[in-house]
Amino acid sequence: MPEPLTVYTLPNCIQCTLTRQALDNAGLHYETVDLVHDQAGADLVTQLGYRSAPVVITDADHWTGFRPDKINAIAAAHAAALTLLSKEENA
């Protein structure tokens, strides 16, 4: 099962756009939180020590900025999990 992803964004943020595009291209589902309109999201990002966007939070990790390496790792883990599930179903 894929881990939940949340992307905390700001308007006119190129790294936010690139992050969402990379997640879309990888076929990963995610929730987007606009930090301008969601005070709880802004508070969470601040509590984690971040002062720039995007901030991506998963069950196991969180980071700021456009990080294709992290996105690719999540996509690879997701693909491996799907392969394993498929093999179990066919067994």
C-alpha positions as CSV (number, residue, x, y, z in Angstrom):
1,M,0.0,0.0,0.0
2,P,1.5,3.4,-0.9
3,E,2.3,5.7,1.9
4,P,0.3,8.9,2.1
5,L,1.9,12.0,0.7
6,T,1.0,15.6,1.6
7,V,2.6,18.5,-0.3
8,Y,2.4,21.9,1.5
9,T,2.6,24.7,-1.2
10,L,2.6,28.4,-1.8
11,P,1.2,30.3,-4.8
12,N,3.7,31.1,-7.6
13,C,6.2,28.7,-6.2
14,I,8.2,27.0,-9.0
15,Q,9.6,24.3,-6.8
16,C,6.1,23.5,-5.6
17,T,5.0,23.2,-9.3
18,L,7.9,21.0,-10.1
19,T,7.3,18.8,-7.1
20,R,3.6,18.3,-8.0
21,Q,4.5,17.6,-11.7
22,A,7.1,15.0,-10.6
23,L,4.6,13.3,-8.3
24,D,2.0,13.3,-11.1
25,N,4.5,11.9,-13.6
26,A,5.4,9.1,-11.1
27,G,1.8,8.2,-10.7
28,L,1.8,9.0,-7.0
29,H,-1.3,10.2,-5.2
30,Y,-0.9,13.1,-2.8
31,E,-2.9,15.8,-1.0
32,T,-2.0,19.4,-1.5
33,V,-2.3,22.0,1.3
34,D,-2.1,25.7,0.4
35,L,-0.1,27.3,3.2
36,V,-1.7,30.7,2.6
37,H,-5.2,29.3,3.3
38,D,-4.5,26.6,5.9
39,Q,-3.2,27.9,9.2
40,A,-2.9,24.4,10.7
41,G,-0.7,23.4,7.8
42,A,1.4,26.5,8.1
43,D,1.8,25.8,11.9
44,L,2.9,22.2,11.2
45,V,5.5,23.2,8.6
46,T,6.8,25.8,11.1
47,Q,7.0,23.2,13.9
48,L,9.0,20.9,11.6
49,G,11.5,23.8,11.2
50,Y,10.8,24.7,7.6
51,R,10.6,28.2,6.3
52,S,10.2,27.5,2.5
53,A,8.0,25.5,0.3
54,P,7.2,23.0,-0.9
55,V,7.3,20.8,2.2
56,V,6.5,17.1,1.5
57,I,5.5,14.9,4.3
58,T,5.2,11.1,4.2
59,D,4.7,8.5,6.9
60,A,8.5,8.0,7.2
61,D,10.1,11.2,6.0
62,H,9.7,14.9,5.3
63,W,11.7,17.4,3.3
64,T,11.5,20.8,1.7
65,G,12.3,21.8,-1.9
66,F,12.1,20.0,-5.2
67,R,13.7,16.6,-4.4
68,P,13.4,14.3,-7.5
69,D,15.7,11.8,-5.7
70,K,13.1,11.4,-2.9
71,I,10.2,11.3,-5.3
72,N,11.9,8.6,-7.4
73,A,12.7,6.5,-4.3
74,I,9.0,6.7,-3.2
75,A,7.9,5.8,-6.7
76,A,10.3,2.8,-6.8
77,A,9.1,1.6,-3.4
78,H,5.5,1.9,-4.6
79,A,6.2,0.0,-7.8
80,A,7.9,-2.8,-5.7
81,A,5.0,-3.0,-3.4
82,L,2.6,-3.3,-6.3
83,T,4.7,-6.1,-7.8
84,L,4.8,-8.0,-4.5
85,L,1.0,-7.7,-4.2
86,S,0.5,-8.9,-7.7
87,K,2.7,-11.9,-7.1
88,E,0.9,-12.7,-3.8
89,E,-2.5,-12.5,-5.6
90,N,-1.3,-14.9,-8.3
91,A,0.1,-17.4,-5.8
